[in-house]
Amino acid sequence: MEADTFSDQREQLNEEREQLMKQLELMGRTPGATNLEFDEGFADSGQVTAERGEADALAATLEDNLEAVDGALAKMDAGNYGSCESCDDAIAAERLNAVPSARLCITCASNHH
């Protein structure tokens, strides 16, 4: 496929990547980091533990999304973007427009749930 066939998706993915990196940075996280900063003087240690768990879960979700975005960008560079990782069929353009980091066609994605 031509290099700019997926230029809209590349632009969306780059914007999403930038936003994910900003969110992780605001959380004091860099991809792969394991610790977030919390006020150790906070009176309710149960609440700190709960907040830490929520922050870790959010950071993990952001990191998963970043990994998917990076994977999609790598596929674009390799020339195999838009192919289902399960069945190798083409992923519908509508799906790629809605979810540029989609790894599976709608049929395979439906079967994975």
N, C-alpha and C positions, 0 to 999 in steps of 0.2 A: 504494500500500500504506500501511497505517497506520504511524505513526511508530515504534511499539514492536513491530512485527512482527519486527524483527531485533534486539531489545534484548539478547538473549543474545550474539549475534555482536558487537554494538557493545561490550559489556562485555569480551568476550574480546580484541577488537582494541585497546581502550584499555589493558588490562593488558599486552598484548604490546608495545604502543608504549612504555609506561613502562619495561618490562624492557630493550628495545632501547636506549632512551636512556640508561639506567643503565650498560649494558654499554659503550656507546660512550664515555660520560663516564669510566668506569674506565680505559679505554684511552687517555685523553687526547685523545679524538676528539670533534669535533662534526660533525654531518652536513655534508659538503662540504669538510671539512678535509683536508689532504694530508700532513701530517707527524706522526709519532709521536715521542715522546721516547725516546732510548736512551742508555745510558751510553757516552759517546765514549771513555772510558778503558778500555773492555773490551778485554782482551788479544787475543782471537781475532776479528779483523775479519770473517772468513768466517762465523763463527757469528752475529755481529751482523747481517750482511747477510741471512743465512737467517732469523733471528728477525724482522727488519724485514719481510721478504717475507711471512712467515706472518701477522704482525700486520696488514699491509696487506690481505692476502687475507681475513682474518677480518673486519676493519673494513668492507671492501667488501661482504661477504655481509650483515653486520648492516645496512649502509646500504640495500642492495637490499631486505631484509626490511622495514625501516622505510618505504621508499618504497611498497611493496605495501600495508602497513597504512594509511598515510596516504591512499593511493588508494582503498582500500575505505571508509574513513571519509568521504572526500569524496563517494563515490558514494552513501553513505547520506544525506548531507546534500542531495544533488541529487535523490534519489528514484529512482536507477536501479541501486541495489545489487541483486545477485543475478541480473543479466543477463549472459550470456556476451559478452565483448568481440569475439568472432569471428563467432558466428552469431546473436546477440541472443536465443537461447532462454534460458529460465530455468535457472539452475544449481540442481541438486538440493539440497534442504534438507540431506540427509545430508552432501553435499560441503561446504556452507557451515558446517555444524556442525564438521566435521573440520578444514577450512581456511578460516577466515572471510575471509581475504584473497584467496581464489580469484578469478581474473579470467576463467577459461574453464570451460565445462562439461566434464564428464569426457570426452566424445567429442572435443571440440576439443583438450583438453589431451593426450589420447592421440595425436592426429594431429600434434602439434607436436614430438614426441620422435623 
